[in-house]
Amino acid sequence: MKILCLNCGSSSVKYSLFDWQAKTPLASGVVERVGIGGSVISHEAPGRDKAVLKQDCATHKEAIKLILTTLTDGTTGVIDSLAGISAVGHRVVHGGERFVKSVIIDDKILETFRELSSLAPLHNPPNIQGVEAARELMPRVPHMAIMDTAWHQTMPPSSYTYALPRKWYWKYGIRRYGFHGTSFLYVAKRAAVLLKKDPFKTNVVICHIGNGASVNAVKNGLSYDTSMGFTPLEGLIMGTRAGDHDPAIPLYVMAREYLSPGEMDAILNKKSGILGITEQYTDRRDVEVAAEHGDERAKLATAIESYRIKKYIGAYAAAVGGIDAVVFTAGVGEMGSLTRAGSLEDLDFLGIKCDPEKNAISRTRNAETDISAKGSKVKVFVIPTDEERVFVEDVAGLLGAKYDIHTKFNYTFQHPEYRNSLRDAAFAKQCASKPDLLKVEANPPSGALAAQPHGKGPSGGKS
């Protein structure tokens, strides 16, 4: 059974093809610049060189058609024909309150997504376009929706209700929804494994820090609160998003600059955050280099971002009544030792102690690491996220009629014996040049697996 995963953004389509029986990825890639000219597909398959092809795609349908052609092509292909694809999983950013888990898409479900588009006008429309295109191109296979918001549907009203006119909730659905759900689900389950605890007796704070960023308070294995809100704008400072700020500020500036709501929306989402502070950077790697060379704005951006993360860690530790671990994930969370260090500074009073040397060493997307200081009452982990694995397992569960909400569904990655063979192999290769990484590895292979090249086994998945 081969499962295709699609993630359609406004001008891109990310994809991966996974062999469920073999528990291994067959290919992955992305089509960029969809609808804006100069489209290009970057395609990768294990054991092969990366393939890059330029071909204009005016629509998501053309981009998906290009993906399917690439997957079946005699040179780049990994399957003989589209008949080899058993199902397609689609990322849908916003499911509102109507979905608490992944679903099989039919015409009624698709119409519901259209109705919810006003809640995520930047995300749901391209998601829907991708679903429509893929269903037209592959009408004989089932299509499933995996939603970012589903994980957070366990939040209590005290967490998701805003102190705004109550009729806005009933009329417009205005409440906290939260995002990055598939990432938080994966990381929460993996954190429980590293802690050697029942996932539903585990409290953790997860910091998903990338260009988009949010923090999740997990109480007894369930999402209890999260920093993103009605939209992905609320919460942490991000690459180009403002995050938390006085809501009167946009009104004040709009009146003086004669800005429309659309113009202000663009400023808050695309011209603020790290970019707004530095006026030139969004990539934290660039910010870190600039800060090291004395750029005061870069230093300030790093300090503000770390401080905001630290405030949420402290608030969420209090909200859930104490935590077992703080976990960092996503691009910056996995690779940004400077951001992690600032976020954990002076949290000893909460029992959170980070080892500076371990934190500096931990720069890998191929292994789970433990950067806790000796004697830290709260563990500090860095866990590379794997949203595609959640996609694949949800789709496989739906196909087999065994799927349910995560409290009643067993993911393979929530078991102690789970290994990701591709990541194990990549980590072994990385350690050849950076052996210090072995000092921070949180979950080294054991038993028979340890005798193989860093635990390479049959149960792995795509990173």
N, C-alpha and C positions, 0 to 999 in steps of 0.2 A: 504494500500500500504506500503510494507516494503522495505527499501532501504539499501543495503549493501555498505559500504564505505571501500575501500582498499588503503593502502599507502605502497607500496613495496620499501624498501630500499635495499642496497646491501646484507645485511645479516639478514633482518627482514621484517616482514609484520604486520603492524598495521591494525586493523579493528574495525568497529562498525556497529551495525544493528539498524535502526531507524524505528519506526512506524509513518508514516507521518500523518495518520488520527488522531491518538491519540496524536500526537506531543510529543512523548516520546521515549527515547532510550530503546532498549531491551537488548543489550549486547555490550561489547567492550573488546578489548584485544590486545595482540601482540604475534607473534611467533618470537622468537629470535634465533640467531646462525644458521640461514638457510645456508646450504651449507658448514658449517665449523665443524659440529659435535656437539653433545650434545644439540640439539635443544629442546626448551621448550616453551609451550604455557601457557600464563597467561590469564585467562578468567574471566570477571566480568559481573554480571547482577544485576540490582537493587533489593535489598531485599534478596540477596543470598550471601553466603560466596565466596570469591575468589577461583577459581579452577586453579590448576597448574598441568600440565601434561608434562612429558618428552617423546618425540618421535622424533627421528632423521628425518629431512627433508633435503634431498640432493638438492632439487630444490624448486623454488617458487611455482611450481605446487603442489608439495607435501605439502608445507606449507598451501596453500589455501585449498587443500583438507582436511587437518586437521582442519582448521577453520570451513569449512562447516559441517564436522562431529561433531565438538563440538557444533555448533549452533543447530543441529538437534538431538543430543544424548538424550537418555531418562533421563539422570541425569543432564547434563549441558545445554541441549538444551532450546531454547526459542521459536522455531517454530517446527511444526510437520515434515515438509519436505522442500526441496529446492523450491518446487512449491510456497511456501509462499513468496519468494523473487521476487519483481517486477522489480528491476533494480539494477545495480551496478555502483557506482561512483569511478573512479580511480584518484589518484593524479599523475599528470605528471608535472615534475619540469619545463621543458623547452618547450615552444611553439613557440620560435623564434618570428618573426614578422607576422607569418601567422594566429595567433589566438588571437582575442581580447576578447574572452569569451569561456565558456565551450561548448563542442561539443559532439554529439553522435558519437561513434567510429564505423567506418566501415573499410574495408580492405584498402581503399585509405588513410584514416586518419592515420591508424596505420603505413602505409608505410612512410607517412610524418614525423611521430615521429622518425622512424628509420633514416631518412635523417638528422634529427636535432640532432641525438645522439652525433655528434662531438662537439656540443655546450655545452653539459652537459654529458661528458663521464662517470662520477661517478654516475649520477642520472638517466638519461633517460633509459639506458639499463635495470636496474632492474625494472623500472616502466613499460617498454614494456614487459618484461618477465611476470610480474604480469597480465597485460592485456591479453596477449596470453593465459596464463594458465587459467584465469577466464573465458574467452570466450569459451575455450575448455570444461571446466567443467560445464558451464552454458550457452549453446549455444542458448537457447530459450528466454533469457531475454536481453534487451538492455543494453549496456555498455557505460558510459559517461566518458569523460576526463575533469578534473578540473585542470587548469594550474596555476602554481605559477607566471608566467610571464605576464598573460593576463591583470591583474590590471594595470600594468605599461605601457601599450601600448598607454596611453594618454600623455606620456611625450613628450615635444616638441624636435625637433632636437638639439636645443641648450643644452638640458639636456643629451641626449643620444649619441651624437656624440663625438668620441675621436679625438684628434689632431694627427692622424696617417695617413699614406698614404690612400687616399680616395679609392683606388682600393681594399684595404683590406675589406672595408665595402661591396662593390658590390660582391667581389669574395668569401669572407668567412663569411659575416654577422657579422663582428666585430663591436659592438656597446654596449652601456649600455642596459641591459635588466631588471635587478632587479629581486628580488625573494620575498618570504614570502607574495605573493599577496593576497591569501585568508585571511590571518590574517589581513593585512592592510585594506582590504575591510570591514571586519566585524567591526574592531575597529573604522574606520572612520565613519561608519554609527552610531555606538553606541555613539561616541563622540558628534555627531550632536544632538542626542537625549538628552544627558546630558546638552548640551549647550542651548537646546530649540531653535535650529536654523534650517533653511532649509539646508540639507546636501550640497547643491550645492551653498551655500553662506557661507561656512565654511572653514577656513584655520587652519590646525593643523599640528604639527610635531609628528609623531608616532615613538617611539623607541621600536622595537621588539628585546628584549635582552634575548637570550637563549644561548645554546652552539654555535649555529649560530646566528648572530645578524646583523640587518640592521636598518637604519633610513629612513623614508619616509616623504617627503614634500608633503602635500596635499593642493592644491590650488583650492578653489571653488569646493571641493568635488572630485577632480580628482588628480591622481598621477602626480606630476610635476617633481619630482626628487627623487632619492633613492641612498643609499650609496653602495649597491652591484652593480656590473657592468656586464661585459661580462660573468663572472662566479661569484659564491658566495664568492670568495676570497677577493675582494676589499672592502674597507670601514672600519668598526669598527674592533677593536681587538676582537677575538672570543676565544672560548675554546682552539682550536688547529690551527686556521687560523690566518695568519699574519695581514690581513687587509692592509690598506694603507702603502706603503713603497717605497723607491726609487727603481724603476725598474732596475737600474744598479747594485744593490746589488747582486741579484741572478746570474747575468752574471759574476760579479767579483769573487764570491765564486766558481761558477762552474769551472772557469778557473784554480783556485788554488787547488781545492779539486778533480778535474777531475770527476765531477758529470754529469750524463746524465740528459736530460730534465725531464725524469720520476722521477728520484731521487730527483731533486729539487722541482718538483711539490708535491711530497710526503712531503718534509720538510715544504713547505709553507702552505700546507693544513692540515697536521696531526701532525707536531712537532713544530709549532710556537704558536703565540697568548699567552694566559695565560700559557699554558704548556711551551712554549719557555722561558718566563720570569722567571717562578718559578722553572722550571725543574722537577716539580713533580705533580702539580695540574692542573685540568681542570674544576672541579666543583667549582663554586663560593662560595658555602657553606664552602668547605674545605679552600678556600683562605681566607674567612672572619675569620674563626676560627684561622688560622695560623697567620693572621695579628694581631688579638687581643692578640696573645701570643708572639708578637714581631718579627715575621718573616719578615725581611726587603724586601725580594723578593716578598712576598705576598702583603705587603703594596704598593710596587712599581707597581705591576700588577694592583691592584685596582685603584691606582692613574692614571695610564696611560689609563686604560679602561674608567674611568669616564671623564677624560680630552678629550678623543677622542669623546665621546658622546656629551659632552658640545660644542665642536667645531662644530659638525654637527647641533646641535640645533640652535646655533647662525647663522650659514651660511644659514640654510633653512628658518629661520624666516625672514632673509633679502631677500632670493630668492623669497618668495611668498608675500612680502610686508606687513609683520606683521601677527601674528597668534592669534587665539582665545584660543588655548590650546596646552599644551605638554602632550602627553599620553605615558605611559609605559605599555608594555604588554609582554607576554611570561614568561618563568620560572623565569629568573633573574629580569625582569622588574616588575613582579607581586610580587615577594618575596624578592628581594634584596634591602632593604632600604638603605644600605651603598652605593651601586652603584648609586641609584637614588639621594641620597644627594650630592654626589660628582659631579654628572652630572649637577645639578641645582645650584651649588654654584656660587655666584657672578653674577647671571643673572638678578638681580633687575633692571638694567638699561634697560632691555627689557620688564620690567613689569612682570617678572616671579619670583614669591616668593613662596617658599615651606615652609610649616609649619613643623618644625623638629619633634614635638610631633606626629602630624598626620602621617608623613612619617614613623616614627618608629612603629606606631600602625598598619599601612597598610601592613599586611602580610597575604593575603588570595587569594585563587583562586576561591572563591565562590561569590564575590560581586564586583561591581564597586565602587571605592572609590575616594574621593576628598581630596587631600593632599595639596591644595592651602592654603597659608597664608592669613589672613584677609587683604583685600585691594589689593590683587594681581590682576593686570589687565588681566593677562593671567591665565586661569585655568590650574591646574595640576591634571590630572586624572590617576588612575591605572585601566585599563580595562582588565579583563581576556579574552584572545582571545577564539574564538570558530570556528576554521576552519571547523570542521565537520558539523557545522550548515550551512555553506556556501555550502559545498559539497551536503548536503541533499536537500537544497532549489534549487540549480542549477539542480540537477537530477529531482526533482519533476516538476520544470518548463519546462524542456526539455520533460518529459513524457507527460505533459499537453499541449505542443505546445504553452506555454505562456512565455517562457524564452527569454531574450534578454540581451544585454550589460547592465551593472549595472545602467547606466543613464536612462534606459527605463524599468527597472525591479524592482518591489517592493518586497524587502525582509521583512519578518515578523518582524525581529529584528530591522528594522529602524523605527518602529512605537513606540510612547511613551508608549502605553499600553503593550508592549511585556514584558513577564516575563519568566524566566528560572526556572521552578518549582524545578528541582533537585538541582540547585545551591541555590535557596532560602531556601530549606529544609536543605541543608548542612551548609549554613551560619547561620541559626538559631541555629543549633546544635553547631557550632563553637563559637557563641556568648555566649552560656551558660557558657563556661569556659573562654572566652575572651570578656567580655561585652564592653570593650573599642572600639571594632570594630564598634559598632553602631555609634560612634562619627564621623567616617569617611565615612560611607556609603553614596554614592552619589545618589542612586536611590532607596530609601526605598519604599515598597509597600504602596498604598493608597487606600482609599475607602473600598469596600467589601473585597478586597484582604488582606488588613492589618489585618482583623479579623482572617484570616486563619494563619496557622503556617508559618510565615514570607512570606506571599504572595503566598503560594503554590496554583497553579492553573493549568488549562488545557493547557496553551500555552508554557510551558517550553520545554527545549531541553537539550541535552547532553553537559556537560562541556568539 
